[in-house]
Amino acid sequence: MRLALHVPSAAGSRLERAASGLAARGHALRTVGDAPGPLSPVAGLPRAEPGDEVDVVLAGPRAMAAAWWAARLHARALVLSLSAEVHRRWGALERWAWGVMAGHGILDEADADYFLERTPEAERERFAIWPAPEAVRPGAPAAPEPSTHADTAVASSTLAIAALAEISFIELPAARSRSNAGTYETSNAQPCFKHT
């Protein structure tokens, strides 16, 4: 999947760490906005160039800048790392940007009630919960590999749901029967096996 990370809003966050894990898993990740700092886990990743296109934009808790980058890069979906504190300050434009992009969010468990109280039941699948911080076992490495980190797994699942939700709104042309279609052929696809 082609991804863009809005660096200014995600710097130092769980989303930034998860994005580095997604890149390690093979996703094509580009950074947008300010360049990441030298100690950032995404510091060595390429920057988005004019004409680049992505499938999903990842960003921190503000929807407006992320939606602007999503429009510029022709993204079909938006995934934000949400917080109740920042969401309370969203104005009409932030809410509009979230709605236009049919945004998906990842939030801390402590903020779950805040978002669930304000979200219609039909839209609650747009949220995922960050996992509880992993306890460090004695003798274990201080931090797991980015690609196997629990935050990366949650981000990966959220990306898949966001991308599938957007694809489900694409209207496909109706299948037409070929004039010489046999009994079991109902589309214009070539038969791939013979019935016995």
C-alpha positions as CSV (number, residue, x, y, z in Angstrom):
1,M,0.0,0.0,0.0
2,R,1.3,3.5,-0.8
3,L,1.3,5.7,2.3
4,A,2.1,9.2,3.3
5,L,2.9,10.3,6.9
6,H,2.2,13.9,7.9
7,V,5.4,14.4,10.0
8,P,4.6,17.7,11.8
9,S,1.4,16.2,13.4
10,A,2.9,12.7,14.1
11,A,6.4,13.6,15.3
12,G,7.3,11.6,18.4
13,S,4.0,9.8,18.5
14,R,2.9,6.1,18.5
15,L,1.7,6.7,14.9
16,E,5.2,7.7,13.8
17,R,6.6,4.5,15.3
18,A,3.9,2.4,13.7
19,A,4.6,4.1,10.3
20,S,8.2,3.1,10.6
21,G,7.0,-0.5,11.2
22,L,4.7,-0.3,8.2
23,A,7.6,0.8,6.0
24,A,9.7,-2.1,7.4
25,R,6.8,-4.4,6.4
26,G,7.2,-3.2,2.8
27,H,4.6,-0.5,2.5
28,A,5.8,2.4,0.2
29,L,5.9,5.2,2.8
30,R,6.6,8.9,2.0
31,T,6.8,11.8,4.4
32,V,5.0,15.1,3.9
33,G,5.1,18.4,5.7
34,D,8.3,19.3,7.6
35,A,11.2,16.9,7.2
36,P,11.6,14.4,10.1
37,G,14.2,15.1,12.7
38,P,17.5,13.1,12.5
39,L,16.4,10.8,15.4
40,S,13.0,10.1,14.0
41,P,12.3,6.5,13.1
42,V,11.1,7.8,9.7
43,A,14.2,10.0,9.1
44,G,15.6,8.1,6.1
45,L,12.3,7.6,4.2
46,P,11.7,9.5,1.0
47,R,9.7,12.7,0.8
48,A,6.6,13.0,-1.3
49,E,7.3,14.6,-4.6
50,P,5.0,16.6,-6.9
51,G,2.9,14.1,-8.9
52,D,3.2,11.3,-6.3
53,E,0.0,9.5,-5.4
54,V,-0.8,7.5,-2.2
55,D,-3.6,5.3,-1.0
56,V,-3.8,6.5,2.6
57,V,-2.5,9.6,4.5
58,L,-1.5,9.0,8.2
59,A,-1.5,12.0,10.5
60,G,-1.8,13.1,14.1
61,P,-5.0,14.4,15.7
62,R,-5.7,17.4,13.3
63,A,-7.8,16.6,10.3
64,M,-7.4,19.8,8.2
65,A,-3.7,19.5,7.2
66,A,-4.0,15.8,6.7
67,A,-7.0,16.2,4.4
68,W,-5.1,18.9,2.4
69,W,-2.2,16.4,1.9
70,A,-4.7,13.6,1.1
71,A,-6.3,15.8,-1.6
72,R,-2.9,16.8,-3.0
73,L,-1.7,13.2,-3.2
74,H,-5.0,11.8,-4.4
75,A,-5.4,9.6,-1.3
76,R,-8.6,7.6,-0.9
77,A,-8.4,7.4,2.8
78,L,-7.2,9.2,6.0
79,V,-6.1,7.6,9.3
80,L,-5.6,9.9,12.2
81,S,-4.1,9.2,15.7
82,L,-6.9,10.9,17.6
83,S,-7.0,12.4,21.1
84,A,-10.1,13.7,23.0
85,E,-8.2,16.8,24.1
86,V,-7.4,17.9,20.6
87,H,-10.8,16.8,19.2
88,R,-12.6,19.0,21.6
89,R,-10.9,22.0,19.9
90,W,-11.9,20.9,16.3
91,G,-13.8,23.6,14.5
92,A,-16.2,23.3,11.6
93,L,-13.4,22.9,9.0
94,E,-11.7,20.1,10.9
95,R,-15.0,18.3,11.2
96,W,-15.7,18.9,7.5
97,A,-12.3,17.5,6.5
98,W,-12.8,14.4,8.7
99,G,-16.2,13.8,7.1
100,V,-15.2,14.4,3.5
101,M,-12.3,12.0,3.8
102,A,-14.4,9.5,5.8
103,G,-11.5,9.5,8.2
104,H,-10.6,6.5,10.4
105,G,-9.0,7.0,13.8
106,I,-6.7,5.2,16.3
107,L,-7.2,6.3,19.9
108,D,-6.0,5.6,23.4
109,E,-8.3,3.4,25.4
110,A,-8.8,6.3,27.9
111,D,-10.4,8.4,25.1
112,A,-12.7,5.6,23.8
113,D,-15.8,6.6,25.8
114,Y,-15.4,10.3,24.6
115,F,-15.5,9.2,20.9
116,L,-18.1,6.5,21.3
117,E,-20.5,8.9,23.0
118,R,-20.2,11.3,20.0
119,T,-20.3,8.8,17.2
120,P,-23.3,7.1,15.6
121,E,-23.3,3.4,16.0
122,A,-23.0,2.8,12.3
123,E,-19.7,4.8,12.2
124,R,-18.0,3.2,15.2
125,E,-16.0,0.8,13.0
126,R,-14.0,3.8,11.9
127,F,-12.1,3.6,15.3
128,A,-9.4,1.4,16.6
129,I,-7.7,1.3,20.0
130,W,-4.0,1.6,20.5
131,P,-2.8,-1.5,22.4
132,A,-1.7,-1.1,26.1
133,P,2.0,-0.3,26.3
134,E,4.0,-3.4,26.3
135,A,5.8,-4.3,29.5
136,V,9.5,-4.8,29.2
137,R,10.6,-8.2,30.5
138,P,13.9,-8.6,32.2
139,G,16.6,-9.6,29.6
140,A,14.3,-8.7,26.7
141,P,15.2,-5.9,24.2
142,A,13.9,-2.5,25.3
143,A,11.8,-2.2,22.2
144,P,10.6,-4.8,19.7
145,E,11.4,-4.5,16.0
146,P,9.2,-1.8,14.4
147,S,7.6,-4.3,12.0
148,T,6.4,-6.6,14.8
149,H,5.4,-3.9,17.3
150,A,1.8,-4.0,18.5
151,D,1.3,-0.4,17.4
152,T,2.3,-1.4,13.8
153,A,-0.3,-4.3,13.9
154,V,-3.1,-1.9,14.9
155,A,-2.1,0.7,12.3
156,S,-1.9,-2.1,9.6
157,S,-5.4,-3.3,10.5
158,T,-6.8,0.2,10.5
159,L,-5.2,0.9,7.1
160,A,-6.8,-2.2,5.7
161,I,-10.3,-1.3,7.0
162,A,-10.0,2.3,5.8
163,A,-8.8,1.2,2.3
164,L,-11.6,-1.5,2.0
165,A,-14.2,1.0,3.2
166,E,-13.2,3.4,0.5
167,I,-13.1,0.7,-2.2
168,S,-16.6,-0.4,-1.2
169,F,-18.0,2.9,-2.5
170,I,-16.5,2.5,-6.0
171,E,-19.2,1.5,-8.4
172,L,-18.2,-1.2,-10.7
173,P,-19.7,-1.7,-14.2
174,A,-22.3,-4.4,-14.5
175,A,-21.1,-7.7,-15.9
176,R,-22.4,-8.6,-19.4
177,S,-22.8,-12.0,-20.8
178,R,-20.9,-12.9,-23.9
179,S,-23.1,-14.0,-26.8
180,N,-21.5,-17.4,-26.8
181,A,-21.4,-17.9,-23.0
182,G,-22.1,-21.4,-21.8
183,T,-24.4,-22.5,-19.0
184,Y,-22.0,-21.7,-16.2
185,E,-20.5,-18.5,-17.7
186,T,-22.3,-15.4,-16.5
187,S,-19.7,-12.7,-17.1
188,N,-17.4,-11.5,-19.9
189,A,-14.4,-13.2,-18.1
190,Q,-12.7,-16.0,-19.9
191,P,-13.5,-19.4,-18.5
192,C,-10.7,-20.6,-16.2
193,F,-11.7,-24.3,-15.8
194,K,-13.8,-26.9,-17.5
195,H,-16.7,-28.6,-15.8
196,T,-16.6,-32.4,-15.7
